Amino acid sequence: MEPTVPSPKAKEDAETSPVKESLAPARGLQTGDYLTTAQGLRLPDTDHSLKAGPRGPSLLEDFHLREKITHFDHERIPERVVHARGSGAYGTFTAYGNAASVTKAGFLAEKGLETDVFVRFSTVLGSRGSADTVRDTRGFAVKFYTAEGNFDLVGNNMPVFFIQDAIKFPDIIHAAKWHPDREIPQAQTAHDTFWDFVSLHTEATHHVFWAMSDRAVPRSYRTMEGFGVHTFRLVNAEGETALVKFHWKPVAGVHSLAWEEAQITAGVDPDFHRRDLADSIDAGLFYEFELGIQVMPDSDDETFEGIDLLDPTKIVPEELAPVQPVGKLVLNRNPDNFHAETEQIAFHLGHLVPGIEVTNDPLLQGRLFSYLDTQLSRLGGPNFAQLPINRSQAPVNDNHRDGLHQSVVHRGIVAYLPNSLAGPEGPVPAGPENGGYVHVPKLVHGEKVRANPVSFADHYSQAALFYASLSPIEQDHMVEAFTFELSKCYEQAIRVRMLGVLANVNAELTAKVAAGLGLPVPEGKPPVNVTPSPALAQITDRVWPITGRVVGVIGAPDKQAEKLQKALEAQGVVVRVISPVGGPGVERTFQTARSVEFDAVIVATATTDLQMMVLLQEAYRHAKPIGVWGKGEQTLANAGIDLKAPGILPDPDAKTIAAALGAHRVWDRVPLLKPAASSAGS
């Protein structure tokens, strides 16, 4: 569904709207009846970039695309317009060598080759001072310092995006961020402008479902999957090509916070994810991910099993194209200076190496322009590559000169090619035999149009696939998320319109959300015969590694606690003793401990302390394992917790606790928690 011009009735309704003042134009500006460029040129279309044919690459001559994105990239200084809230770490990527069949990129193709990396995790919408645990898409950006130059894989923790064309990127971010009149709400999508946009631009539906899933509130960056989002073209040493999608698979599994837990954490410890990353590396509990690729034929139509590979709102189910592991990433060193490294790192999708090329995905094409333009704004000029965090480990001789923040003192008079003056010291172009980056020849043709290919028009089938693939618990959480978010919208028309979108995905989901909003259930045309993709579900029977998990022991330290601590720490688990007051061996007091920092709790003393009662009740509601030693039974009784409930572990040892942590939550307890809105996350 394409956005429409507001009707006279809609304009009339705005006169009594709770957000009327937000919609009022600035005096003397933005008063025309038609959309124009900044120079007043009227525009017929702002949803499609100018392409060489519906499937062709975007054209540099598209002045509207460049003006719109350039203005957007320069809106705020100095923090990033998006992904402002982030944290990062250094690490090492080791290639398995099996990717040599599809790419000549050395850091992927050479078995055992170690490549230095810097990874930056981030939220999308919030400012630098916002909380880590908000419901949001997360950035997962990796800079590989390869021997052939820097390669940046700039992705997210969700495999699809809201829009299909980069020209809409300023629009979706303007809609998703705070309302500009009050600059609230911060770092969240539960407001009118976001839901107005996505209900009008139904290409966003698939990503909205991911954003309303448990994926939007990860337990930590350690338990967060990453995706390259776009389809890339790989080229091997023989010149053969394949189309691929990149995946980061966390060794610890994909786990999330409970929604109530995420909200509490945002207040108790807004640096929750940042702290976990830094503390884990300091403790030697390194984050680990495997890089995998889905490999598809580089066919003329660039589709696979009926899926358009140039559409960034679509996935390729892993059952159709398995993810093949090609290397392992270990994050093992914290930055020395947050500003100099984490803040000043500059990612760009155009930082490529031989063997990896981009495709004509219209979102990717626009990002190729936008990221470079953003760095020029944020880092003051064209010499940001000279900052230590951005420097290539490969030799550089670029003939660039001068500019703001130039730190190289160039000598000589020659900075051009060809020349007869520099002699043997001057740089010369490198052919493919010397590692030069040579594009695979591809025929480009088509009429000059602002349009999408017909295959981009399917906005619902993959959202239906995603929902059908989730476990019942995860589906319940999605219902709760849609209900919560839409209930925060003032405009009833937006809620009704969004229910109409949901009705084209899944009737049962729509009925439950409509009931929560007190609205009629609309009719739709949801896809039929949807085949689930089990790889998309987080809650499975699999037991995961427990490195980095945290167990709290309520009670003064004793030999039993010390024994447990030693046994669990050998498996990478952090054990913290919680006592009424501080002292030797005590890491948290009743005053400072909160449930959200623990993945499991053991009660080893009798107490009626109110804060401990709240801690235990929250841990119980969030389906966390709760162990009981001795007098701890009385404490659980005081908290109103049934000793026979699932996940209440009498006299647990390290083996019992480790098994419970490996399942992430006590899923058998979740049905007992209904109709509580705070049932556990995945």
GUVO-255800 format. One record per residue (C-alpha): residue in one letter; x, y, z. Coordinates in pm, whole numbers. Layout:
# GUVO-255800
VEXMAR  residu      px      py      pz
VEXMAR       A       X       Y       Z
...
This chain:
# GUVO-255800
VEXMAR  residu      px      py      pz
VEXMAR       M       0       0       0
VEXMAR       E     145     335    -105
VEXMAR       P     118     645     117
VEXMAR       T    -172     870      30
VEXMAR       V    -237    1241      48
VEXMAR       P    -450    1324     357
VEXMAR       S    -816    1360     271
VEXMAR       P   -1018    1672     364
VEXMAR       K   -1179    1462     638
VEXMAR       A    -835    1370     776
VEXMAR       K    -739    1738     779
VEXMAR       E   -1061    1817     961
VEXMAR       D    -991    1544    1219
VEXMAR       A    -648    1694    1280
VEXMAR       E    -815    2006    1416
VEXMAR       T    -918    1810    1726
VEXMAR       S    -624    1568    1732
VEXMAR       P    -415    1523    2049
VEXMAR       V    -110    1564    1825
VEXMAR       K    -246    1864    1637
VEXMAR       E      34    2094    1746
VEXMAR       S     293    1842    1633
VEXMAR       L     146    1851    1282
VEXMAR       A     141    2230    1252
VEXMAR       P     398    2371    1003
VEXMAR       A     666    2616    1111
VEXMAR       R     571    2980    1051
VEXMAR       G     690    3098     711
VEXMAR       L     836    2762     613
VEXMAR       Q     708    2428     486
VEXMAR       T     381    2587     382
VEXMAR       G     343    2466      22
VEXMAR       D      70    2225     -78
VEXMAR       Y     310    2006    -279
VEXMAR       L     625    1818    -188
VEXMAR       T     930    1992    -332
VEXMAR       T    1307    1994    -322
VEXMAR       A    1477    2252    -100
VEXMAR       Q    1483    2476    -408
VEXMAR       G    1105    2457    -454
VEXMAR       L    1098    2207    -741
VEXMAR       R     780    2000    -717
VEXMAR       L     835    1626    -689
VEXMAR       P     611    1352    -830
VEXMAR       D     762    1067    -622
VEXMAR       T     966    1039    -302
VEXMAR       D     939     664    -248
VEXMAR       H    1160     533    -530
VEXMAR       S    1513     625    -628
VEXMAR       L    1592     678    -995
VEXMAR       K    1712     348   -1144
VEXMAR       A    1821     201   -1473
VEXMAR       G    1507      -9   -1503
VEXMAR       P    1303    -139   -1207
VEXMAR       R    1580    -386   -1118
VEXMAR       G    1876    -173   -1217
VEXMAR       P    2128      18   -1007
VEXMAR       S    2040     361    -868
VEXMAR       L    2163     650   -1080
VEXMAR       L    2404     915    -951
VEXMAR       E    2206    1180   -1139
VEXMAR       D    1915    1136    -895
VEXMAR       F    1936    1485    -744
VEXMAR       H    1635    1424    -518
VEXMAR       L    1787    1112    -362
VEXMAR       R    2116    1290    -299
VEXMAR       E    1958    1605    -156
VEXMAR       K    1719    1412      68
VEXMAR       I    1981    1178     212
VEXMAR       T    2253    1444     234
VEXMAR       H    2027    1667     441
VEXMAR       F    1930    1372     658
VEXMAR       D    2293    1269     715
VEXMAR       H    2379    1621     833
VEXMAR       E    2085    1672    1068
VEXMAR       R    2273    1620    1393
VEXMAR       I    2629    1681    1498
VEXMAR       P    2834    1516    1631
VEXMAR       E    2655    1194    1734
VEXMAR       R    2532     954    1470
VEXMAR       V    2183    1025    1343
VEXMAR       V    2110     655    1389
VEXMAR       H    2307     397    1589
VEXMAR       A    2422     674    1824
VEXMAR       R    2406     449    2132
VEXMAR       G    2673     187    2092
VEXMAR       S    2962      -5    2241
VEXMAR       G    3244    -201    2087
VEXMAR       A    3542    -430    2123
VEXMAR       Y    3841    -563    1936
VEXMAR       G    3878    -923    1836
VEXMAR       T    4015   -1178    1595
VEXMAR       F    3846   -1350    1303
VEXMAR       T    3986   -1689    1197
VEXMAR       A    3889   -1831     858
VEXMAR       Y    3796   -2195     821
VEXMAR       G    3913   -2185     458
VEXMAR       N    3604   -2347     308
VEXMAR       A    3488   -2016     157
VEXMAR       A    3763   -2033    -106
VEXMAR       S    3520   -2207    -340
VEXMAR       V    3306   -1893    -361
VEXMAR       T    3538   -1599    -288
VEXMAR       K    3899   -1497    -339
VEXMAR       A    3880   -1260     -40
VEXMAR       G    4185   -1373     155
VEXMAR       F    4045   -1320     504
VEXMAR       L    3768   -1571     421
VEXMAR       A    3947   -1804     179
VEXMAR       E    4278   -1880     354
VEXMAR       K    4239   -2152     616
VEXMAR       G    4364   -2049     960
VEXMAR       L    4427   -1687     859
VEXMAR       E    4366   -1452    1153
VEXMAR       T    4231   -1103    1083
VEXMAR       D    4202    -825    1339
VEXMAR       V    3853    -678    1377
VEXMAR       F    3662    -411    1564
VEXMAR       V    3292    -471    1630
VEXMAR       R    3041    -204    1725
VEXMAR       F    2701    -305    1863
VEXMAR       S    2432     -39    1885
VEXMAR       T    2067      52    1907
VEXMAR       V    1914     241    1615
VEXMAR       L    1677     503    1748
VEXMAR       G    1804     633    2081
VEXMAR       S    2052     910    2149
VEXMAR       R    2392     842    2306
VEXMAR       G    2242     877    2653
VEXMAR       S    1954     634    2602
VEXMAR       A    1922     289    2758
VEXMAR       D    2067     -33    2617
VEXMAR       T    1760    -253    2673
VEXMAR       V    1491     -63    2481
VEXMAR       R    1285    -243    2218
VEXMAR       D    1478    -169    1901
VEXMAR       T    1678    -310    1615
VEXMAR       R    2047    -355    1705
VEXMAR       G    2340    -272    1482
VEXMAR       F    2608    -538    1436
VEXMAR       A    2892    -370    1245
VEXMAR       V    3229    -540    1190
VEXMAR       K    3545    -381    1050
VEXMAR       F    3793    -640     921
VEXMAR       Y    4149    -504     901
VEXMAR       T    4251    -737     616
VEXMAR       A    4580    -752     429
VEXMAR       E    4392    -635     118
VEXMAR       G    4238    -331     287
VEXMAR       N    3952    -276     529
VEXMAR       F    3625    -461     473
VEXMAR       D    3316    -344     662
VEXMAR       L    3020    -577     715
VEXMAR       V    2760    -331     842
VEXMAR       G    2453    -526     953
VEXMAR       N    2182    -564    1216
VEXMAR       N    2047    -827    1453
VEXMAR       M    1747    -863    1221
VEXMAR       P    1787    -995     866
VEXMAR       V    1543    -757     699
VEXMAR       F    1476    -385     701
VEXMAR       F    1171    -159     713
VEXMAR       I    1207     -23     362
VEXMAR       Q    1306    -144      16
VEXMAR       D    1462     173    -119
VEXMAR       A    1718     400      48
VEXMAR       I    1529     711     -56
VEXMAR       K    1278     632     220
VEXMAR       F    1543     604     491
VEXMAR       P    1507     963     615
VEXMAR       D    1131     908     630
VEXMAR       I    1135     590     839
VEXMAR       I    1387     735    1083
VEXMAR       H    1199    1065    1112
VEXMAR       A     886     864    1185
VEXMAR       A    1050     623    1430
VEXMAR       K    1247     876    1633
VEXMAR       W    1098    1109    1891
VEXMAR       H     832    1365    1799
VEXMAR       P    1026    1682    1715
VEXMAR       D     808    1918    1918
VEXMAR       R     894    1758    2255
VEXMAR       E    1174    1516    2163
VEXMAR       I     985    1230    2324
VEXMAR       P     949     937    2343
VEXMAR       Q    1316     850    2359
VEXMAR       A    1450     532    2197
VEXMAR       Q    1119     360    2129
VEXMAR       T     861     309    1858
VEXMAR       A     549     314    2079
VEXMAR       H     411     639    1936
VEXMAR       D     195     776    1658
VEXMAR       T     443     873    1388
VEXMAR       F     613     532    1373
VEXMAR       W     290     335    1348
VEXMAR       D     146     588    1105
VEXMAR       F     443     530     874
VEXMAR       V     457     151     889
VEXMAR       S      81     112     852
VEXMAR       L      96     324     535
VEXMAR       H     416     164     400
VEXMAR       T     329    -202     425
VEXMAR       E     668    -308     291
VEXMAR       A     773    -253     655
VEXMAR       T     547    -533     781
VEXMAR       H     808    -809     789
VEXMAR       H    1058    -599     984
VEXMAR       V     785    -479    1219
VEXMAR       F     718    -841    1312
VEXMAR       W    1086    -891    1395
VEXMAR       A    1084    -568    1595
VEXMAR       M     780    -684    1793
VEXMAR       S     943   -1021    1861
VEXMAR       D    1180   -1112    2143
VEXMAR       R    1469   -1039    1904
VEXMAR       A    1421    -670    1984
VEXMAR       V    1522    -714    2351
VEXMAR       P    1837    -934    2351
VEXMAR       R    1973   -1074    2676
VEXMAR       S    2317    -944    2582
VEXMAR       Y    2520    -878    2271
VEXMAR       R    2670   -1224    2334
VEXMAR       T    2331   -1385    2265
VEXMAR       M    2237   -1176    1962
VEXMAR       E    2237   -1300    1604
VEXMAR       G    2374   -1074    1332
VEXMAR       F    2288   -1040     963
VEXMAR       G    2436    -860     664
VEXMAR       V    2073    -784     559
VEXMAR       H    2156    -740     190
VEXMAR       T    2255    -989     -77
VEXMAR       F    2620    -959    -181
VEXMAR       R    2805   -1101    -481
VEXMAR       L    3113   -1314    -412
VEXMAR       V    3380   -1380    -675
VEXMAR       N    3627   -1669    -654
VEXMAR       A    3977   -1698    -797
VEXMAR       E    3841   -1839   -1124
VEXMAR       G    3606   -1543   -1170
VEXMAR       E    3295   -1745   -1087
VEXMAR       T    3026   -1560    -895
VEXMAR       A    2760   -1646    -638
VEXMAR       L    2504   -1446    -445
VEXMAR       V    2527   -1471     -67
VEXMAR       K    2376   -1349     258
VEXMAR       F    2599   -1311     566
VEXMAR       H    2500   -1442     910
VEXMAR       W    2663   -1411    1252
VEXMAR       K    2566   -1707    1472
VEXMAR       P    2634   -1656    1847
VEXMAR       V    2799   -1959    2006
VEXMAR       A    2595   -1890    2322
VEXMAR       G    2265   -1913    2132
VEXMAR       V    1999   -1650    2066
VEXMAR       H    1832   -1543    2392
VEXMAR       S    1630   -1241    2502
VEXMAR       L    1512   -1051    2805
VEXMAR       A    1158   -1063    2933
VEXMAR       W     979    -741    2836
VEXMAR       E     924    -638    3200
VEXMAR       E    1285    -728    3270
VEXMAR       A    1401    -504    2985
VEXMAR       Q    1196    -214    3119
VEXMAR       I    1329    -255    3473
VEXMAR       T    1684    -281    3346
VEXMAR       A    1652      44    3151
VEXMAR       G    1607     221    3485
VEXMAR       V    1825      11    3712
VEXMAR       D    2121     -21    3471
VEXMAR       P    2080     162    3138
VEXMAR       D    2433      45    3049
VEXMAR       F    2338    -323    3088
VEXMAR       H    2461    -447    2750
VEXMAR       R    2765    -220    2741
VEXMAR       R    2865    -330    3090
VEXMAR       D    2822    -699    3009
VEXMAR       L    3048    -668    2705
VEXMAR       A    3325    -483    2889
VEXMAR       D    3309    -687    3210
VEXMAR       S    3301   -1019    3023
VEXMAR       I    3613    -934    2823
VEXMAR       D    3792    -814    3138
VEXMAR       A    3704   -1147    3302
VEXMAR       G    3829   -1348    3004
VEXMAR       L    3474   -1461    2916
VEXMAR       F    3503   -1368    2550
VEXMAR       Y    3213   -1325    2309
VEXMAR       E    3217   -1579    2025
VEXMAR       F    3034   -1583    1692
VEXMAR       E    3056   -1795    1379
VEXMAR       L    3030   -1620    1043
VEXMAR       G    2815   -1813     799
VEXMAR       I    2700   -1759     442
VEXMAR       Q    2395   -1867     251
VEXMAR       V    2507   -1934    -107
VEXMAR       M    2268   -1896    -400
VEXMAR       P    2331   -1910    -777
VEXMAR       D    2409   -1578    -946
VEXMAR       S    2120   -1612   -1188
VEXMAR       D    2015   -1344   -1434
VEXMAR       D    1691   -1278   -1247
VEXMAR       E    1870   -1267    -908
VEXMAR       T    1597   -1470    -744
VEXMAR       F    1611   -1796    -548
VEXMAR       E    1319   -2031    -490
VEXMAR       G    1085   -1749    -593
VEXMAR       I    1246   -1500    -348
VEXMAR       D    1379   -1175    -491
VEXMAR       L    1734   -1151    -356
VEXMAR       L    1746    -775    -416
VEXMAR       D    1454    -710    -180
VEXMAR       P    1595    -620     166
VEXMAR       T    1260    -698     331
VEXMAR       K    1293   -1069     245
VEXMAR       I    1490   -1357     394
VEXMAR       V    1593   -1686     241
VEXMAR       P    1480   -1955     490
VEXMAR       E    1773   -2162     612
VEXMAR       E    1589   -2478     514
VEXMAR       L    1619   -2366     150
VEXMAR       A    1979   -2244     169
VEXMAR       P    2167   -2370     477
VEXMAR       V    2402   -2131     655
VEXMAR       Q    2756   -2260     596
VEXMAR       P    3006   -2159     870
VEXMAR       V    3319   -2000     718
VEXMAR       G    3501   -1857    1020
VEXMAR       K    3495   -1769    1387
VEXMAR       L    3502   -1431    1559
VEXMAR       V    3627   -1390    1916
VEXMAR       L    3597   -1052    2089
VEXMAR       N    3884   -1037    2338
VEXMAR       R    3998    -679    2397
VEXMAR       N    3823    -368    2521
VEXMAR       P    3895     -22    2377
VEXMAR       D    4133     203    2567
VEXMAR       N    3939     519    2489
VEXMAR       F    3568     515    2410
VEXMAR       H    3569     836    2207
VEXMAR       A    3883     770    2006
VEXMAR       E    3781     417    1915
VEXMAR       T    3412     330    1960
VEXMAR       E    3282     677    1871
VEXMAR       Q    3525     762    1592
VEXMAR       I    3513     432    1408
VEXMAR       A    3374     494    1060
VEXMAR       F    3192     213     881
VEXMAR       H    3103     220     513
VEXMAR       L    2953     -48     288
VEXMAR       G    3184      74      13
VEXMAR       H    3486     -52     208
VEXMAR       L    3526    -368       0
VEXMAR       V    3805    -613     -85
VEXMAR       P    3859    -825    -397
VEXMAR       G    3617   -1115    -398
VEXMAR       I    3323    -924    -247
VEXMAR       E    3092    -699    -449
VEXMAR       V    2760    -524    -393
VEXMAR       T    2436    -591    -577
VEXMAR       N    2161    -366    -713
VEXMAR       D    1955    -384    -394
VEXMAR       P    1816     -25    -390
VEXMAR       L    1860       6     -12
VEXMAR       L    2222    -105     -38
VEXMAR       Q    2285     129    -331
VEXMAR       G    2171     429    -127
VEXMAR       R    2372     320     177
VEXMAR       L    2684     327     -40
VEXMAR       F    2635     703     -65
VEXMAR       S    2495     770     280
VEXMAR       Y    2765     615     498
VEXMAR       L    3051     806     340
VEXMAR       D    2853    1128     356
VEXMAR       T    2779    1066     724
VEXMAR       Q    3147    1025     808
VEXMAR       L    3229    1352     633
VEXMAR       S    2978    1524     862
VEXMAR       R    3056    1347    1186
VEXMAR       L    3434    1338    1165
VEXMAR       G    3491    1677    1011
VEXMAR       G    3619    1601     664
VEXMAR       P    3763    1351     419
VEXMAR       N    4063    1240     629
VEXMAR       F    3875    1025     881
VEXMAR       A    4057     718     746
VEXMAR       Q    4375     852     912
VEXMAR       L    4228     815    1261
VEXMAR       P    4396     517    1433
VEXMAR       I    4072     318    1465
VEXMAR       N    4002     355    1092
VEXMAR       R    4353     302     952
VEXMAR       S    4406      17     714
VEXMAR       Q    4671    -241     802
VEXMAR       A    4740    -272     428
VEXMAR       P    4979     -19     266
VEXMAR       V    4804     303     159
VEXMAR       N    4907     540    -120
VEXMAR       D    4595     722    -237
VEXMAR       N    4718    1052    -389
VEXMAR       H    4466    1237    -169
VEXMAR       R    4592    1570     -39
VEXMAR       D    4504    1836     217
VEXMAR       G    4158    1874     366
VEXMAR       L    4045    1922     726
VEXMAR       H    4241    1719     983
VEXMAR       Q    4512    1615     738
VEXMAR       S    4775    1450     958
VEXMAR       V    5017    1328     691
VEXMAR       V    5296    1562     581
VEXMAR       H    5317    1481     211
VEXMAR       R    5640    1546      24
VEXMAR       G    5699    1606    -343
VEXMAR       I    5500    1787    -607
VEXMAR       V    5314    1500    -770
VEXMAR       A    4966    1385    -666
VEXMAR       Y    4817    1275    -998
VEXMAR       L    4831     989   -1248
VEXMAR       P    4981     932   -1492
VEXMAR       N    5293    1143   -1436
VEXMAR       S    5657    1146   -1546
VEXMAR       L    5801    1315   -1238
VEXMAR       A    5750    1085    -937
VEXMAR       G    5969     807   -1068
VEXMAR       P    5962     464    -903
VEXMAR       E    5825     608    -577
VEXMAR       G    5488     701    -725
VEXMAR       P    5186     470    -698
VEXMAR       V    5074     282   -1007
VEXMAR       P    4737     116   -1072
VEXMAR       A    4717    -252    -975
VEXMAR       G    4561    -502   -1211
VEXMAR       P    4382    -812   -1086
VEXMAR       E    4708   -1008   -1096
VEXMAR       N    4842    -766    -830
VEXMAR       G    4532    -767    -612
VEXMAR       G    4351    -480    -782
VEXMAR       Y    3976    -455    -727
VEXMAR       V    3814    -520   -1064
VEXMAR       H    3436    -529   -1087
VEXMAR       V    3275    -832   -1244
VEXMAR       P    3133    -710   -1579
VEXMAR       K    2755    -687   -1555
VEXMAR       L    2524    -557   -1825
VEXMAR       V    2330    -251   -1704
VEXMAR       H    2027    -144   -1903
VEXMAR       G    1677     -16   -1857
VEXMAR       E    1455     285   -1885
VEXMAR       K    1510     575   -1647
VEXMAR       V    1227     525   -1395
VEXMAR       R    1128     572   -1032
VEXMAR       A     977     230    -967
VEXMAR       N    1019    -104    -796
VEXMAR       P    1014    -444    -964
VEXMAR       V     681    -624    -939
VEXMAR       S     833    -884    -705
VEXMAR       F     881    -616    -437
VEXMAR       A     502    -590    -399
VEXMAR       D     465    -893    -169
VEXMAR       H     459    -736     179
VEXMAR       Y     292   -1006     387
VEXMAR       S     403   -1362     305
VEXMAR       Q     734   -1347     489
VEXMAR       A     584   -1178     794
VEXMAR       A     340   -1470     802
VEXMAR       L     633   -1711     766
VEXMAR       F     815   -1548    1059
VEXMAR       Y     512   -1554    1290
VEXMAR       A     430   -1916    1201
VEXMAR       S     789   -2017    1277
VEXMAR       L     788   -1889    1635
VEXMAR       S     713   -2101    1940
VEXMAR       P     375   -2039    2109
VEXMAR       I     548   -1846    2389
VEXMAR       E     721   -1617    2140
VEXMAR       Q     392   -1565    1956
VEXMAR       D     229   -1461    2283
VEXMAR       H     506   -1210    2340
VEXMAR       M     449   -1065    1994
VEXMAR       V      79   -1020    2069
VEXMAR       E     173    -839    2390
VEXMAR       A     425    -621    2204
VEXMAR       F     179    -514    1933
VEXMAR       T     -88    -446    2195
VEXMAR       F     149    -242    2412
VEXMAR       E     290     -37    2125
VEXMAR       L     -40      39    1955
VEXMAR       S    -204     130    2285
VEXMAR       K      54     410    2311
VEXMAR       C     -79     569    1991
VEXMAR       Y    -320     859    2047
VEXMAR       E    -478     832    1704
VEXMAR       Q    -747     564    1682
VEXMAR       A    -725     569    1302
VEXMAR       I    -365     450    1318
VEXMAR       R    -458     156    1543
VEXMAR       V    -739      56    1311
VEXMAR       R    -521      86    1002
VEXMAR       M    -244    -125    1161
VEXMAR       L    -494    -394    1256
VEXMAR       G    -586    -404     890
VEXMAR       V    -221    -470     807
VEXMAR       L    -200    -749    1066
VEXMAR       A    -515    -905     921
VEXMAR       N    -323    -967     599
VEXMAR       V     -60   -1163     793
VEXMAR       N    -237   -1380    1053
VEXMAR       A    -601   -1382    1164
VEXMAR       E    -537   -1526    1512
VEXMAR       L    -272   -1265    1592
VEXMAR       T    -502    -989    1469
VEXMAR       A    -793   -1109    1684
VEXMAR       K    -579   -1115    1999
VEXMAR       V    -432    -769    1939
VEXMAR       A    -776    -627    1854
VEXMAR       A    -915    -771    2178
VEXMAR       G    -635    -608    2375
VEXMAR       L    -710    -273    2211
VEXMAR       G   -1087    -309    2243
VEXMAR       L   -1139    -274    1869
VEXMAR       P   -1330    -477    1609
VEXMAR       V   -1141    -751    1429
VEXMAR       P   -1092    -655    1063
VEXMAR       E   -1105    -904     780
VEXMAR       G    -795    -965     574
VEXMAR       K    -639   -1201     324
VEXMAR       P    -355   -1372     512
VEXMAR       P    -132   -1614     321
VEXMAR       V    -238   -1978     328
VEXMAR       N     -25   -2291     350
VEXMAR       V     263   -2112     520
VEXMAR       T     561   -2342     578
VEXMAR       P     740   -2253     905
VEXMAR       S    1118   -2215     923
VEXMAR       P    1232   -2376    1251
VEXMAR       A    1560   -2182    1241
VEXMAR       L    1369   -1861    1319
VEXMAR       A    1244   -1975    1662
VEXMAR       Q    1450   -1890    1969
VEXMAR       I    1283   -2132    2211
VEXMAR       T    1389   -2487    2130
VEXMAR       D    1495   -2800    2318
VEXMAR       R    1861   -2725    2257
VEXMAR       V    2090   -2669    2558
VEXMAR       W    2333   -2379    2505
VEXMAR       P    2675   -2283    2646
VEXMAR       I    2652   -2080    2967
VEXMAR       T    2966   -1866    2947
VEXMAR       G    2897   -1519    3081
VEXMAR       R    2580   -1611    3271
VEXMAR       V    2538   -1469    3623
VEXMAR       V    2407   -1650    3933
VEXMAR       G    2316   -1468    4254
VEXMAR       V    2343   -1641    4594
VEXMAR       I    2131   -1473    4863
VEXMAR       G    2306   -1530    5194
VEXMAR       A    2644   -1477    5356
VEXMAR       P    2931   -1660    5184
VEXMAR       D    3006   -2006    5323
VEXMAR       K    3180   -2323    5212
VEXMAR       Q    2878   -2439    5009
VEXMAR       A    2867   -2111    4819
VEXMAR       E    3242   -2115    4766
VEXMAR       K    3226   -2469    4625
VEXMAR       L    2944   -2373    4388
VEXMAR       Q    3127   -2061    4283
VEXMAR       K    3444   -2252    4199
VEXMAR       A    3257   -2518    4001
VEXMAR       L    3048   -2271    3800
VEXMAR       E    3333   -2032    3733
VEXMAR       A    3515   -2322    3569
VEXMAR       Q    3230   -2318    3314
VEXMAR       G    3250   -1942    3262
VEXMAR       V    2962   -1853    3497
VEXMAR       V    2988   -1552    3730
VEXMAR       V    2862   -1613    4087
VEXMAR       R    2779   -1313    4306
VEXMAR       V    2701   -1336    4677
VEXMAR       I    2418   -1112    4798
VEXMAR       S    2420   -1028    5168
VEXMAR       P    2236    -783    5397
VEXMAR       V    2559    -584    5437
VEXMAR       G    2892    -573    5263
VEXMAR       G    3201    -762    5369
VEXMAR       P    3464   -1008    5245
VEXMAR       G    3327   -1219    4959
VEXMAR       V    3009   -1010    4927
VEXMAR       E    2957    -850    4583
VEXMAR       R    2599    -723    4623
VEXMAR       T    2398    -611    4921
VEXMAR       F    2023    -629    4963
VEXMAR       Q    2025    -257    4885
VEXMAR       T    2210    -285    4552
VEXMAR       A    2098    -617    4402
VEXMAR       R    1819    -639    4145
VEXMAR       S    1679    -944    3972
VEXMAR       V    1766    -829    3622
VEXMAR       E    2139    -887    3658
VEXMAR       F    2098   -1255    3744
VEXMAR       D    2013   -1545    3515
VEXMAR       A    1943   -1768    3818
VEXMAR       V    1914   -1711    4193
VEXMAR       I    1992   -1939    4488
VEXMAR       V    1837   -1858    4826
VEXMAR       A    2051   -1970    5119
VEXMAR       T    1910   -1773    5411
VEXMAR       A    1583   -1678    5576
VEXMAR       T    1478   -1317    5526
VEXMAR       T    1171   -1096    5498
VEXMAR       D    1363    -805    5345
VEXMAR       L    1126    -627    5106
VEXMAR       Q    1386    -579    4834
VEXMAR       M    1469    -949    4838
VEXMAR       M    1098   -1030    4817
VEXMAR       V    1072    -812    4507
VEXMAR       L    1390    -963    4359
VEXMAR       L    1259   -1318    4400
VEXMAR       Q     911   -1236    4271
VEXMAR       E    1060   -1075    3962
VEXMAR       A    1294   -1371    3903
VEXMAR       Y     994   -1604    3937
VEXMAR       R     783   -1400    3693
VEXMAR       H    1067   -1388    3444
VEXMAR       A    1091   -1771    3453
VEXMAR       K    1442   -1784    3592
VEXMAR       P    1571   -2090    3782
VEXMAR       I    1556   -2044    4160
VEXMAR       G    1759   -2273    4384
VEXMAR       V    1693   -2327    4754
VEXMAR       W    1940   -2416    5026
VEXMAR       G    1835   -2482    5389
VEXMAR       K    1650   -2185    5541
VEXMAR       G    1592   -2044    5194
VEXMAR       E    1262   -2234    5181
VEXMAR       Q    1118   -1992    5436
VEXMAR       T    1232   -1697    5226
VEXMAR       L    1051   -1831    4920
VEXMAR       A     740   -1889    5129
VEXMAR       N     763   -1529    5252
VEXMAR       A     777   -1418    4886
VEXMAR       G     467   -1625    4804
VEXMAR       I     654   -1862    4573
VEXMAR       D     536   -2223    4549
VEXMAR       L     825   -2456    4631
VEXMAR       K     677   -2714    4393
VEXMAR       A     658   -2479    4094
VEXMAR       P     867   -2563    3785
VEXMAR       G    1223   -2442    3808
VEXMAR       I    1238   -2427    4190
VEXMAR       L    1548   -2637    4252
VEXMAR       P    1597   -2790    4601
VEXMAR       D    1962   -2819    4716
VEXMAR       P    2105   -2757    4368
VEXMAR       D    2468   -2823    4285
VEXMAR       A    2673   -2678    4002
VEXMAR       K    2557   -2945    3757
VEXMAR       T    2188   -2873    3827
VEXMAR       I    2234   -2496    3796
VEXMAR       A    2436   -2532    3475
VEXMAR       A    2164   -2746    3315
VEXMAR       A    1898   -2490    3406
VEXMAR       L    2105   -2202    3270
VEXMAR       G    2164   -2389    2944
VEXMAR       A    1789   -2383    2874
VEXMAR       H    1790   -2003    2938
VEXMAR       R    1448   -1995    3109
VEXMAR       V    1214   -2232    3290
VEXMAR       W     970   -2260    3001
VEXMAR       D     737   -2499    3189
VEXMAR       R     665   -2218    3435
VEXMAR       V     544   -1974    3172
VEXMAR       P     186   -2110    3146
VEXMAR       L     147   -2061    3522
VEXMAR       L     229   -1692    3488
VEXMAR       K     -67   -1604    3266
VEXMAR       P    -250   -1374    3242
VEXMAR       A      40   -1171    3383
VEXMAR       A     174    -941    3112
VEXMAR       S     530    -996    3228
VEXMAR       S     575   -1359    3125
VEXMAR       A     930   -1454    3043
VEXMAR       G    1120   -1359    2732
VEXMAR       S    1316   -1596    2516
